[in-house]
Amino acid sequence: MLLVLSALLMGTLPSAVLPDNCPEDCRLSASYVSQEIQVDGVLNEEAWLDAAIATDFTQYSPNEGDPATQQTEVRVLYGESQIFISAVLRDTEPEQIRRTLGRRDEYNQADWFIASIDSYLDRKTAYNFAVNAAGVQADGIYTGERFGGGGGFDFDTSWNAVWRSAVRSTPEGWVVEMRIPFTMLRFSDTPNQRWGINFRRVIPRLGEVSDWVLIPRAERRSGTVAQYGTLEGIIEIRPRRNIQVTPYTVGNATRDSEESTSSFNGDVGADLKIGISSNITLDATINPDFGQVEADPAELNLTAFETFFPEKRPFFTEGVSIFNYDVVRGGSLLYTRRVGSQAAVLGAAKLSGRTENGLDFGFFGASTGDDYNPENLYSVGRVRQRIGTLSSIGGIATLYDNKHGERSYTGGTDWDIRILDNRYSLSGQFSGTHRMEDGESEQGYALTLSADRQRSIWNLSADMAVISDGYNPNDIGRLRQNNYVNFTGGVSHQINGGAPFGPFRRASAFLFGGGGFSYDERLHDGVGTFFRSYWILNSYSEVEVGFQTDYLLGGYNEYETRGLDARARPREFEFEVGYITDTRRKWTLEPAIEGIIYADGGRAMEPSLELEWTVTPKLNLSLEGAIGREINTTEWAANEALSFSGNTLLIGEESNDDPSEIEAWRPIPANATLSNTLSLREPWDDEGNHYVPVFGHRNTRSADITLRTGITLSPNLAIQFYGQLFAARGQYTSFEVLQNRDTLVPVAAWPKQYDFAFSRFQTNTVLRWEYRPGSVLYLVWSQARSTSDDADLFDVGGISPFDQSTSNQLTDTFNLPPVNVLLLKFSYKFLN
């Protein structure tokens, strides 16, 4: 750790050769046009002939830095209320151009052209507008530094704009023409506009991605938009105020076959967007409906931590980047999935924008409740002040309140300081939480610090995190784990400087390591390492190899027993190997295998296989399958209340209830080992009762099959199918009781069993028709079949739900009574 930090601060490792200062040297001038431009893909207006040209694209892949193999010419015009972009994309094999249809905002194996506009000129945020050779549109916002590059979209497609485009095939290739209203962008209120801009072309059959301004891979971590070219010449524009009103009406019918019940209902609501100025926008929704959103996948989660699913609801994904406040390990002070998790969303609003002095701000509020009765309130305020080109400092405050008197506050400040020509960054955050529930309060804080060396083929990082045991933002945010102090360091490397070598076109590797201890008791929680490498072969296939270790020098897990007692964990060794076939083809196979080996003899394995296939220009298919297996892993099974009545040993009827919560006790056979173990433990209460963690050798089996199919009849009309078949089951044997944090004591003839099984089959079929820009008709059919079978706790030796084959468990799922939902949703967008 100290060596990494020293190298980080002294800059002793070699760096890559940096490109020219493109924000100043790569310039393009936009020409004013007063005549009407027909967006038809035919560039026959005189203004196009006189416009400046951006050409000489450079490969990002496969051979970074080489000239693009195909010629591209881009021109930009602007009028009173819109900007026009055209691209002439020449191709030496025009008959090989891929014109694959697909749903809006979904990347596919087609030829694409992407225009990226930093209209704020903040060198961090870019609006992206993409069109493929079949005329399919995609748009989104890129913020921050997580720029993936490559052929897929690297921007957030949840942002949606209303704009027009047209494509046309020619004997020399194809042509794109775009018209983007100024109301779709945010920019400063100045007479002479100066924007950042870049263009990208994707040719999948060649595996080629080329950019007008190339930002090398070694540079992207330090800020991609900061190195865009500059668009000049836009002067004295006064766009109309952006006002969008989108009312909707929805009706659905539900049939529950198991209960033999049917229900019918309808609803109305509306979305509203108002551009208060060119750089401030208000978004609001009243009684929103998200029936068209795909259901979360089923999974087997036997850990102590919550699964955080991604947000899919349009209002809560669009334009929320200002509210991002990362804590550590995926934690955040705002997790919008909390909104609506307890009751229906009644309404929500977002106000966001930027001042002329570079202050970003955002305010978010939402109310939820049943029967139109507000029961839960969520609110967030966020500010971030730009300092120079890339540095910033910000703050956040959140509030959660409900009708039961539960309330929580969080507040924090974060910073990202770039120094020495953006080669180094110093970032971090300090935040606190205060929660009140049932007359009791809980407070805590979190401090994270990071120092990074970037813009090099060798990039280094050093991090520290202090999370107190009372820190809990989970009423409105998300955090998997608190109560720890952790120190980590890592190094990433572009092998051979990112240039081809031997059988490889490109390769990179990342090594990370760290350790720490618990905040409250200073218990050592282990030392671990993480390594991952990516290898792209000359055949355009890809290989990923990784391994991970944990508890190398011992360590304790305080969460496994759900907070009851810490337990010494065995050393863990995890590996992962994945392979992707030639990515230039219309189909790819991706086999992978993951495994874990425990020092105490347990092991786990999960092989998987994924197929991506563009069957025809109108039909694409994705099929994923995985089989999971745990064998004799020593894991927590339950916490049990135990008591003595004279010489008789009693156990609580219910598991995971402490002795004060037990309503009924059951006598169990005398067990000298268990009695002796309890005598060595501190009683749970003054009455001599005990509450002990019970472990067992766990064996699990799981199978997951997921199918996605897209049928696109036109760029505005598509049918999508999603289906998942999932089954899992588990069994615990050879039980042990935790005597102290270092000792598990085997107990023969344990009186309870904890076997389980569950399965689920769910489908979602969506017909989406965008019958006019921004106005959509949805027809949705959803079906769900599920069952859960937990063993009778005291029926030890009886029939176990584990005693069935995976194939029978999967096929039996189809015989379960379904719940069917048919939904029709109609929205119409009114534009100013």
C-alpha positions in Angstrom: 0.0 0.0 0.0 2.8 2.5 0.9 4.7 1.6 -2.2 1.7 2.2 -4.4 1.1 5.6 -2.6 4.7 6.6 -2.9 4.8 5.8 -6.6 1.5 7.6 -7.0 2.7 10.8 -5.5 6.2 10.8 -6.9 5.2 9.9 -10.4 8.1 7.5 -10.9 6.3 5.2 -13.3 6.4 5.9 -17.1 3.4 7.5 -18.7 2.0 7.3 -22.2 2.6 9.9 -24.8 -0.2 12.4 -24.6 -2.2 13.7 -27.5 -2.3 17.3 -28.6 -4.5 19.8 -26.8 -7.6 19.0 -28.9 -10.0 21.4 -27.1 -7.9 24.2 -28.7 -6.5 22.6 -31.9 -9.5 20.4 -33.1 -12.0 23.0 -34.2 -15.1 22.9 -36.3 -17.2 26.0 -37.3 -21.0 25.8 -37.6 -22.6 27.8 -40.4 -25.8 29.7 -40.0 -28.6 28.7 -42.4 -31.8 30.8 -42.9 -33.3 28.5 -45.5 -35.4 25.5 -44.5 -33.5 22.2 -44.3 -35.4 19.1 -45.2 -34.3 16.2 -43.0 -34.4 13.5 -45.7 -30.8 12.3 -46.0 -30.4 14.2 -49.3 -27.8 16.9 -48.7 -28.9 19.1 -51.7 -29.3 22.4 -49.9 -26.6 24.9 -50.8 -25.7 25.5 -47.1 -24.4 21.9 -46.8 -22.0 22.5 -49.8 -20.5 25.5 -48.1 -20.2 24.1 -44.6 -16.9 23.3 -42.9 -16.0 19.6 -42.8 -14.7 17.4 -40.0 -12.9 14.4 -41.5 -9.7 12.4 -41.0 -11.2 10.1 -38.3 -8.8 8.0 -36.2 -9.3 4.4 -35.0 -10.1 3.8 -31.4 -10.2 0.1 -32.2 -9.0 -2.3 -33.4 -5.7 -0.4 -33.9 -5.7 2.6 -31.7 -4.1 5.6 -33.4 -4.3 4.3 -37.0 -6.3 6.3 -39.6 -9.9 5.0 -40.1 -10.2 2.6 -43.0 -13.3 4.2 -44.3 -13.8 7.9 -45.0 -16.3 10.0 -43.0 -17.3 13.7 -43.5 -19.3 15.6 -41.0 -20.9 19.0 -41.3 -22.8 21.2 -38.9 -25.3 24.0 -39.5 -27.6 25.9 -37.2 -30.8 27.9 -37.6 -33.0 30.0 -35.3 -34.1 27.1 -33.1 -32.1 24.0 -34.0 -28.7 22.5 -35.0 -28.3 20.3 -38.0 -25.6 17.6 -38.4 -24.9 15.6 -41.5 -22.5 12.8 -42.0 -21.4 11.2 -45.3 -20.1 7.7 -44.4 -18.3 6.3 -47.3 -17.6 2.5 -47.5 -15.5 0.5 -50.0 -18.0 -2.3 -49.6 -21.4 -0.6 -49.4 -23.2 -3.9 -49.9 -21.7 -5.1 -46.6 -23.1 -2.2 -44.5 -25.3 -3.6 -41.7 -28.8 -2.1 -41.6 -30.1 -3.9 -38.5 -33.4 -2.7 -37.1 -33.9 -2.5 -33.3 -35.7 -0.7 -30.5 -34.8 2.9 -29.9 -31.9 3.4 -27.5 -30.7 -0.2 -27.9 -27.3 -0.9 -29.4 -27.2 -3.6 -32.0 -24.8 -5.1 -34.6 -25.5 -2.3 -37.2 -23.3 0.5 -38.6 -23.7 3.6 -36.3 -22.9 7.3 -36.4 -22.9 9.2 -33.1 -22.6 12.9 -32.5 -21.6 13.9 -28.9 -22.2 17.6 -27.9 -20.9 19.3 -24.7 -23.2 22.3 -25.0 -22.4 23.5 -21.5 -18.6 23.3 -22.3 -18.1 22.0 -18.8 -15.8 19.3 -20.2 -17.7 16.6 -18.3 -21.2 16.3 -19.7 -22.1 15.4 -23.3 -25.5 14.9 -25.0 -25.3 12.0 -27.5 -27.4 11.5 -30.6 -26.9 8.2 -32.5 -28.4 6.8 -35.7 -27.7 3.5 -37.3 -27.9 2.6 -41.0 -31.4 1.3 -40.6 -32.6 4.7 -39.2 -32.9 3.6 -35.6 -32.3 6.4 -33.1 -30.6 6.4 -29.7 -29.8 9.3 -27.4 -28.4 9.8 -23.9 -26.1 11.7 -21.6 -22.6 11.0 -20.7 -21.4 12.3 -17.4 -18.5 11.5 -15.2 -15.5 9.4 -16.1 -16.8 5.9 -16.6 -16.3 5.8 -20.3 -16.2 2.3 -21.6 -15.4 3.0 -25.2 -15.7 0.3 -27.8 -18.7 -0.4 -30.0 -21.5 -0.3 -27.5 -23.1 2.9 -26.1 -21.1 4.4 -23.3 -23.8 6.9 -22.3 -26.9 6.8 -20.2 -29.7 6.1 -22.7 -32.4 6.9 -20.1 -32.3 10.5 -21.2 -34.7 11.0 -24.1 -34.9 13.9 -26.5 -37.3 14.7 -29.3 -35.4 15.2 -32.5 -35.5 14.1 -36.1 -33.1 12.1 -38.3 -33.0 10.4 -41.7 -30.7 8.0 -43.4 -30.1 7.2 -47.1 -28.1 4.5 -48.8 -25.8 5.6 -51.7 -23.5 3.7 -54.1 -20.6 5.0 -52.0 -22.0 4.1 -48.5 -24.7 5.9 -46.5 -25.7 9.4 -45.3 -27.1 10.6 -42.0 -29.0 13.9 -41.4 -30.1 15.1 -38.0 -32.1 18.1 -36.7 -31.8 18.7 -33.0 -33.8 21.5 -31.4 -31.9 23.8 -29.1 -34.6 23.2 -26.5 -33.2 19.6 -26.1 -29.8 21.0 -25.0 -28.6 23.0 -22.1 -26.2 25.8 -22.6 -25.1 29.1 -21.1 -26.9 32.4 -21.9 -24.1 34.0 -23.9 -24.2 35.6 -27.4 -21.2 33.6 -28.7 -21.6 29.9 -28.0 -18.6 27.6 -27.8 -19.3 23.9 -27.4 -17.4 20.7 -27.1 -18.0 18.2 -29.8 -16.9 14.8 -31.1 -18.1 12.3 -33.6 -17.9 8.5 -33.7 -18.4 5.9 -36.4 -19.0 2.2 -35.7 -18.5 -0.5 -38.4 -19.1 -3.9 -36.7 -18.1 -6.2 -39.6 -14.6 -4.7 -39.4 -14.6 -4.5 -35.6 -13.8 -0.8 -36.1 -14.6 2.2 -34.0 -13.2 5.5 -35.1 -13.5 9.1 -33.7 -13.0 12.5 -35.1 -11.0 13.4 -31.9 -9.3 10.3 -30.6 -9.0 10.1 -26.8 -6.6 7.1 -26.1 -7.6 4.5 -23.6 -4.8 5.6 -21.2 -6.5 9.1 -21.2 -10.1 8.2 -20.7 -10.0 7.7 -17.0 -9.0 11.3 -16.5 -12.0 12.7 -18.3 -13.2 12.0 -21.8 -15.3 15.0 -22.6 -12.5 17.3 -21.5 -10.6 16.3 -24.6 -13.4 16.8 -27.2 -12.9 19.2 -30.1 -14.5 22.6 -30.2 -17.6 23.7 -32.1 -17.6 27.5 -32.9 -19.7 29.9 -34.9 -23.0 29.6 -33.1 -24.0 33.2 -32.2 -27.1 35.1 -31.0 -29.4 32.1 -30.6 -32.6 32.6 -28.6 -34.4 29.3 -28.5 -38.0 28.9 -27.4 -38.7 27.7 -23.9 -38.8 23.9 -23.7 -42.3 22.9 -22.6 -43.4 19.2 -22.8 -46.6 17.9 -21.4 -47.2 14.1 -21.8 -50.6 12.9 -20.4 -51.2 9.2 -20.3 -54.0 6.8 -19.8 -53.7 3.2 -18.9 -56.0 0.2 -18.4 -55.1 -3.3 -17.2 -56.7 -6.6 -16.5 -55.3 -9.1 -14.0 -56.2 -12.8 -13.8 -55.0 -14.9 -10.8 -55.6 -18.5 -11.7 -54.7 -19.8 -8.2 -57.2 -17.6 -6.5 -59.7 -17.7 -9.4 -60.0 -14.0 -9.3 -60.0 -11.2 -12.0 -59.7 -7.5 -11.7 -59.9 -4.6 -14.0 -58.8 -1.0 -13.5 -57.7 2.1 -15.3 -55.8 5.2 -14.4 -54.5 8.5 -15.8 -51.5 10.6 -15.1 -49.1 13.0 -16.7 -45.4 13.9 -17.1 -44.3 17.6 -17.4 -41.0 19.2 -18.5 -40.5 22.9 -18.4 -37.3 24.7 -19.5 -37.3 27.6 -17.1 -34.3 28.9 -19.0 -31.7 27.5 -21.4 -29.9 25.9 -18.4 -32.6 25.2 -15.8 -35.3 22.5 -16.2 -38.2 21.4 -14.1 -39.5 17.8 -14.5 -42.6 16.5 -12.7 -44.8 13.5 -12.8 -48.3 13.0 -11.4 -49.6 9.5 -10.6 -47.0 7.8 -12.8 -47.4 4.3 -14.2 -44.5 2.0 -15.0 -46.4 -1.1 -16.1 -44.2 -1.4 -19.3 -41.0 -1.8 -17.2 -39.5 -5.2 -17.1 -39.6 -7.1 -13.8 -36.5 -7.7 -11.7 -34.8 -11.1 -12.3 -35.1 -13.9 -9.7 -31.9 -14.8 -7.9 -30.6 -16.9 -5.1 -29.3 -14.5 -2.4 -28.2 -16.2 0.8 -26.0 -13.4 2.0 -26.7 -10.9 4.8 -26.9 -8.1 2.3 -29.7 -6.6 0.3 -29.6 -7.0 -3.5 -29.7 -3.6 -5.3 -31.4 -3.8 -8.6 -30.9 -1.1 -11.2 -33.5 1.6 -11.7 -35.6 1.1 -14.8 -38.5 3.5 -14.4 -38.1 6.4 -16.9 -38.8 9.3 -14.6 -36.2 8.1 -12.1 -33.5 7.4 -14.6 -33.6 10.5 -16.8 -31.6 13.5 -15.7 -30.7 12.3 -12.3 -26.9 12.4 -12.7 -26.7 15.6 -10.7 -27.9 13.7 -7.7 -25.2 11.1 -7.8 -23.3 10.9 -4.5 -21.1 7.9 -4.2 -20.1 6.7 -0.8 -18.1 3.5 -1.1 -18.5 0.0 -2.5 -21.5 1.0 -4.6 -23.2 2.9 -1.8 -25.0 6.1 -2.5 -27.1 8.7 -0.6 -29.9 8.4 -3.2 -31.2 5.1 -4.4 -34.4 5.9 -6.3 -35.7 2.4 -6.1 -36.6 3.3 -2.5 -39.3 5.6 -3.9 -42.4 3.5 -4.4 -41.0 0.4 -2.7 -43.5 0.7 0.2 -46.5 2.3 -1.6 -47.5 3.7 -5.0 -45.8 6.9 -6.2 -48.3 9.8 -6.1 -46.1 12.4 -7.6 -42.5 13.5 -8.0 -40.5 16.5 -9.2 -36.9 17.4 -10.2 -35.4 20.8 -10.7 -31.9 20.9 -12.0 -29.6 23.3 -13.8 -26.4 25.4 -13.7 -25.6 29.0 -13.0 -23.3 31.1 -15.1 -20.6 30.7 -12.4 -20.5 26.9 -12.9 -22.7 25.9 -9.9 -24.7 22.7 -10.7 -27.8 22.2 -8.5 -30.7 19.8 -8.2 -33.7 19.4 -6.0 -35.8 16.2 -6.0 -39.0 15.4 -4.1 -41.5 12.5 -4.2 -44.5 11.4 -2.3 -45.9 7.8 -2.1 -49.0 6.3 -0.5 -52.0 4.1 -1.0 -55.4 5.3 -2.1 -53.9 8.7 -3.0 -53.0 9.3 0.7 -49.5 10.6 1.1 -47.6 8.3 3.5 -43.9 8.7 2.7 -41.9 11.7 1.7 -38.6 11.7 0.0 -36.5 14.8 -0.7 -33.0 15.6 -1.9 -31.0 18.8 -2.5 -27.7 18.7 -4.3 -25.1 21.3 -5.4 -21.7 21.0 -7.1 -19.4 23.9 -7.8 -17.0 23.5 -10.8 -13.5 24.7 -10.0 -11.5 25.3 -13.1 -12.0 22.8 -16.0 -12.3 19.5 -14.2 -12.2 20.0 -10.4 -15.3 20.3 -8.3 -16.6 20.4 -4.7 -20.2 19.7 -3.8 -22.8 19.0 -1.1 -26.0 17.0 -0.5 -28.8 16.8 2.0 -31.7 14.3 2.0 -34.8 13.7 4.1 -37.1 10.8 4.5 -40.3 11.0 6.6 -43.4 8.8 7.0 -46.7 8.9 8.8 -45.5 6.5 11.5 -43.0 9.1 12.8 -39.9 7.5 11.3 -37.5 10.1 9.9 -34.0 10.2 8.7 -31.6 12.9 7.5 -28.3 12.6 5.6 -25.9 15.3 4.6 -22.4 15.3 3.1 -19.8 17.0 1.0 -17.7 15.5 -1.7 -14.8 16.8 -3.8 -12.7 15.9 -6.9 -9.6 17.9 -7.3 -7.4 17.5 -10.4 -3.8 18.7 -10.2 -0.6 18.6 -12.3 -2.2 18.8 -15.8 -4.9 16.3 -14.7 -2.4 13.6 -14.1 -3.5 13.2 -10.4 -6.8 13.4 -8.7 -7.6 13.8 -5.0 -11.2 12.9 -4.3 -13.4 11.8 -1.4 -16.5 12.5 0.6 -17.6 13.0 4.2 -21.2 12.4 5.1 -23.4 11.7 8.1 -26.7 10.1 8.8 -29.3 10.6 11.6 -32.3 8.2 11.9 -35.2 8.3 14.3 -37.4 5.2 14.7 -39.7 4.1 17.6 -38.4 6.9 19.8 -34.8 5.9 19.3 -32.1 7.7 17.3 -29.0 6.5 15.5 -26.2 8.6 14.1 -23.1 7.8 12.1 -20.6 9.1 9.6 -18.6 8.0 6.6 -15.2 9.3 5.4 -13.6 8.2 2.1 -10.4 9.4 0.6 -8.8 8.5 -2.8 -5.6 9.5 -4.5 -5.2 8.5 -8.1 -2.5 8.8 -10.8 -4.1 8.8 -14.2 -3.5 9.6 -17.9 -0.9 6.9 -18.2 -0.4 3.3 -19.3 0.3 2.7 -15.6 -2.5 4.1 -13.4 -2.4 3.9 -9.6 -4.9 4.4 -6.8 -4.8 4.5 -3.0 -8.0 4.6 -1.0 -9.2 4.8 2.6 -12.7 4.4 4.0 -14.0 4.9 7.5 -17.6 3.9 8.0 -19.0 4.1 11.5 -21.3 1.4 13.0 -24.2 3.9 13.2 -24.0 5.1 9.6 -27.2 4.1 7.7 -28.5 5.9 4.7 -30.8 3.1 3.6 -34.2 4.9 4.0 -33.5 6.9 0.9 -30.0 5.7 -0.1 -28.2 2.4 -0.3 -25.3 0.8 1.6 -24.5 -2.9 1.9 -22.2 -2.7 4.9 -21.2 -0.2 7.6 -18.9 -0.6 10.6 -15.4 -0.9 9.0 -12.1 0.9 8.4 -10.5 -0.2 5.1 -7.3 0.6 3.3 -6.8 -0.4 -0.4 -4.5 0.2 -3.3 -4.5 -0.8 -6.9 -2.6 -0.6 -10.2 -3.9 -0.9 -13.8 -1.8 -1.3 -16.9 -2.3 -1.1 -20.6 0.0 -4.0 -21.6 2.5 -3.0 -24.3 1.2 0.5 -24.1 -2.2 -0.6 -25.5 -0.5 -1.6 -28.8 -0.8 -5.0 -30.5 1.7 -7.7 -29.6 2.0 -11.4 -30.5 -1.5 -12.9 -30.9 -3.2 -10.0 -29.2 -4.6 -6.7 -30.5 -4.8 -5.3 -27.0 -4.5 -6.3 -23.4 -4.9 -4.7 -20.0 -4.7 -5.8 -16.4 -5.8 -4.6 -13.0 -4.5 -5.6 -9.5 -6.2 -4.5 -6.3 -5.5 -5.3 -2.7 -6.5 -4.2 0.8 -7.6 -5.0 4.3 -9.0 -3.4 7.4 -10.9 -3.9 10.6 -14.3 -3.3 12.2 -15.0 0.3 13.4 -16.5 -0.6 16.8 -14.4 -3.5 18.1 -11.3 -3.2 15.8 -11.8 -6.8 14.7 -9.6 -7.7 11.8 -11.9 -8.3 8.8 -9.3 -9.9 6.5 -6.8 -9.1 3.7 -7.8 -9.7 0.1 -6.6 -9.3 -3.4 -8.4 -8.9 -6.7 -6.9 -9.4 -10.2 -8.5 -9.1 -13.6 -7.1 -9.1 -17.1 -8.7 -8.6 -20.5 -7.2 -9.9 -23.7 -8.4 -9.1 -27.3 -7.0 -11.5 -29.9 -6.2 -10.8 -33.5 -9.2 -13.0 -34.3 -11.4 -10.3 -32.6 -12.3 -12.8 -29.9 -11.9 -11.8 -26.2 -10.7 -13.5 -23.1 -11.2 -12.4 -19.5 -9.2 -14.0 -16.7 -9.5 -13.0 -13.0 -8.9 -14.3 -9.5 -9.7 -13.0 -6.0 -8.6 -14.0 -2.6 -10.0 -13.1 0.8 -9.1 -13.7 4.5 -5.5 -14.6 3.5 -4.3 -13.8 7.0 -7.5 -14.7 8.8 -10.2 -12.4 9.7 -13.8 -12.1 11.0 -17.2 -11.6 9.4 -19.6 -9.7 11.7 -22.5 -9.8 9.3 -22.9 -13.5 8.5 -24.8 -14.1 11.6 -27.0 -11.1 10.9 -25.1 -9.1 13.5 -25.3 -11.6 16.4 -21.7 -12.7 16.7 -18.5 -12.4 14.6 -17.1 -15.6 13.0 -13.6 -16.4 11.8 -13.8 -17.1 8.1 -11.7 -19.6 6.2 -9.4 -18.4 3.4 -11.2 -18.0 0.1 -9.8 -18.4 -3.4 -12.1 -17.4 -6.3 -11.4 -17.5 -10.1 -13.3 -16.4 -13.2 -12.6 -17.2 -16.9 -14.7 -15.9 -19.8 -14.4 -16.0 -23.5 -16.3 -14.2 -26.3 -16.1 -15.4 -29.9 -15.4 -13.1 -32.9 -17.3 -9.9 -32.0 -17.5 -8.9 -35.7 -19.9 -11.6 -36.5 -23.7 -11.4 -36.3 -23.6 -14.0 -33.5 -21.4 -14.4 -30.5 -21.0 -17.1 -27.9 -19.8 -16.3 -24.4 -18.9 -19.3 -22.2 -17.7 -18.5 -18.7 -17.0 -20.3 -15.4 -16.7 -19.0 -11.9 -15.5 -20.9 -8.9 -14.7 -20.5 -5.2 -12.5 -22.8 -3.1 -12.6 -22.6 0.7 -9.7 -23.6 2.9 -12.1 -25.7 5.1 -13.0 -27.9 2.1 -16.1 -26.2 0.8 -16.4 -25.1 -2.9 -18.8 -23.5 -5.3 -19.0 -23.5 -9.1 -21.1 -21.7 -11.7 -20.6 -22.3 -15.4 -22.6 -20.2 -17.8 -23.2 -19.7 -21.5 -24.6 -16.7 -23.4 -25.7 -16.4 -27.1 -26.2 -13.1 -28.9 -27.6 -13.5 -32.4 -28.8 -11.0 -35.0 -30.9 -13.5 -36.9 -32.2 -11.1 -39.5 -32.1 -7.3 -39.8 -35.5 -7.4 -38.0 -35.0 -10.2 -35.5 -32.4 -10.5 -32.7 -32.1 -13.1 -29.9 -30.3 -13.4 -26.6 -30.2 -16.6 -24.6 -28.4 -17.0 -21.3 -28.0 -20.1 -19.2 -26.2 -20.7 -15.9 -26.0 -23.6 -13.4 -24.9 -22.9 -9.8 -23.6 -25.4 -7.3 -22.4 -25.2 -3.7 -20.8 -28.2 -2.1 -20.3 -28.5 1.7 -19.6 -24.8 2.3 -19.8 -24.0 6.0 -22.4 -21.2 6.2 -24.8 -19.7 8.7 -28.2 -21.4 8.8 -30.1 -19.6 11.6 -30.0 -18.0 15.0 -31.8 -20.1 17.6 -33.1 -19.2 21.1 -32.3 -21.9 23.7 -33.3 -22.2 27.4 -33.2 -24.5 30.3 -36.3 -25.6 32.3 -34.7 -27.5 35.1 -32.6 -30.1 33.3 -34.7 -29.9 30.2 -33.3 -28.1 27.2 -35.8 -26.0 25.2 -35.6 -24.5 21.8 -37.8 -21.7 20.4 -40.6 -22.7 18.0 -39.5 -20.0 15.5 -36.0 -19.4 14.2 -34.2 -16.0 14.2 -36.3 -14.7 17.1 -34.4 -13.8 20.2 -35.6 -15.3 23.6 -37.7 -12.2 24.4 -39.7 -12.7 21.2 -40.3 -16.4 21.6 -44.0 -17.2 22.3 -43.6 -21.0 22.5 -40.8 -23.4 23.4 -40.3 -27.0 22.5 -38.2 -29.5 24.5 -35.4 -31.3 22.7 -33.4 -34.4 23.6 -30.6 -34.0 26.0 -27.3 -33.2 24.3 -24.2 -33.0 26.4 -22.2 -31.2 23.7 -24.8 -28.5 23.2 -25.2 -28.0 27.0 -21.5 -27.7 27.5 -21.2 -25.2 24.6 -23.9 -23.1 26.1 -22.2 -23.1 29.5 -19.2 -21.5 27.8 -21.2 -18.7 26.3 -22.5 -15.6 28.0 -26.3 -15.9 28.5 -28.4 -13.6 26.3 -30.4 -12.2 29.2 -30.6 -12.2 33.0 -32.9 -15.2 32.9 -30.1 -17.4 31.6 -31.6 -17.8 28.1 -29.2 -18.2 25.1 -29.3 -16.9 21.5 -26.8 -18.7 19.4 -25.8 -18.8 15.7 -26.1 -22.2 14.0 -24.0 -23.2 11.0 -24.3 -26.1 8.7 -22.6 -27.6 5.6 -24.6 -26.1 2.9 -25.3 -27.7 -0.5 -27.3 -25.7 -3.1 -28.3 -26.1 -6.7 -29.6 -23.4 -9.0 -30.5 -23.0 -12.7 -31.2 -19.8 -14.6 -32.4 -19.6 -18.2 -33.2 -16.2 -19.7 -34.4 -15.5 -23.2 -34.8 -12.1 -24.8 -36.1 -11.6 -28.3 -36.7 -8.4 -30.3 -38.8 -8.1 -33.4 -38.5 -4.7 -35.0 -40.9 -3.9 -37.8 -39.7 -0.3 -38.2 -37.6 2.1 -36.3 -40.7 3.2 -34.4 -42.5 -0.2 -34.0 -41.0 -3.1 -32.1 -42.0 -6.2 -30.1 -39.8 -7.4 -27.3 -40.1 -10.6 -25.2 -38.3 -11.3 -21.9 -38.6 -14.6 -20.1 -36.8 -16.1 -17.2 -37.0 -19.6 -15.7 -35.3 -19.9 -12.4 -35.0 -22.6 -9.8 -33.0 -23.0 -6.6 -32.9 -25.3 -3.6 -30.6 -25.8 -0.6 -29.9 -28.2 2.2 -28.0 -27.9 5.5 -26.3 -30.9 7.2 -23.6 -31.5 9.8 -24.7 -28.7 12.1 -22.4 -26.6 14.3 -22.9 -24.0 17.0 -20.7 -21.0 17.4 -19.1 -21.2 20.8 -17.0 -18.1 20.3 -15.9 -16.2 17.3 -13.0 -18.7 16.7 -14.7 -22.0 17.5 -17.5 -23.9 15.8 -18.7 -27.0 17.8 -20.3 -29.9 16.0 -23.7 -30.9 17.4 -25.1 -34.3 16.5 -28.8 -34.8 16.0 -29.7 -31.1 15.7 -33.5 -30.8 16.2 -34.3 -28.5 13.3 -33.8 -28.5 9.5 -33.5 -25.5 7.2 -33.9 -26.9 3.7 -35.6 -24.8 1.1 -36.6 -24.7 -2.5 -38.2 -22.0 -4.8 -38.8 -21.5 -8.5 -40.1 -18.9 -10.7 -41.1 -18.4 -14.3 -41.9 -14.9 -15.5 -42.4 -13.4 -19.0 -42.9 -9.9 -20.3 -44.0 -9.1 -23.8 -44.1 -5.5 -24.9 -45.3 -4.0 -28.1 -44.0 -0.4 -28.4 -45.2 2.0 -31.1 -43.9 5.5 -31.2 -46.6 6.8 -33.5 -45.2 10.4 -33.3 -42.0 11.8 -31.8 -42.3 11.3 -28.0 -45.8 9.8 -28.1 -46.0 6.1 -27.4 -48.5 3.3 -27.3 -47.6 0.2 -25.2 -49.4 -3.1 -25.2 -48.0 -5.4 -22.5 -48.6 -8.9 -21.4 -46.9 -10.2 -18.3 -47.2 -13.6 -16.7 -45.7 -15.0 -13.5 -45.6 -18.4 -11.9 -43.8 -19.0 -8.7 -43.6 -21.2 -5.6 -41.6 -21.4 -2.4 -41.2 -24.5 -0.2 -39.4 -24.4 3.1 -39.0 -27.6 5.1 -40.9 -28.1 8.3 -38.4 -27.0 10.9 -38.9 -29.9 13.2 -39.6 -32.6 10.6 -35.9 -33.8 10.7 -35.5 -36.9 8.6 -38.8 -36.2 6.7 -39.3 -35.2 3.1 -36.9 -32.4 2.1 -37.6 -29.9 -0.7 -34.0 -30.5 -1.6 -34.8 -34.1 -2.6 -35.7 -33.4 -6.2 -33.8 -33.0 -9.5 -33.2 -29.6 -11.1 -34.9 -30.7 -14.2 -38.1 -31.7 -12.3 -38.0 -28.5 -10.4 -37.9 -26.5 -13.7 -40.6 -28.5 -15.5 -42.9 -28.4 -12.5 -42.7 -24.6 -12.5 -44.7 -24.6 -15.8 -47.6 -26.5 -14.0 -48.0 -23.7 -11.4 -51.1 -21.5 -11.7 -50.2 -18.3 -13.4 -51.0 -14.6 -12.7 -51.6 -12.9 -16.1 -51.6 -9.1 -16.6 -52.7 -7.4 -19.8 -51.9 -3.7 -19.9 -52.6 -1.0 -22.5 -50.9 2.4 -22.1 -51.3 5.4 -24.3 -49.3 8.7 -24.0 -49.3 11.8 -26.1 -46.5 14.4 -26.0 -47.4 18.1 -26.5 -44.4 20.2 -27.4 -44.1 24.0 -27.3 
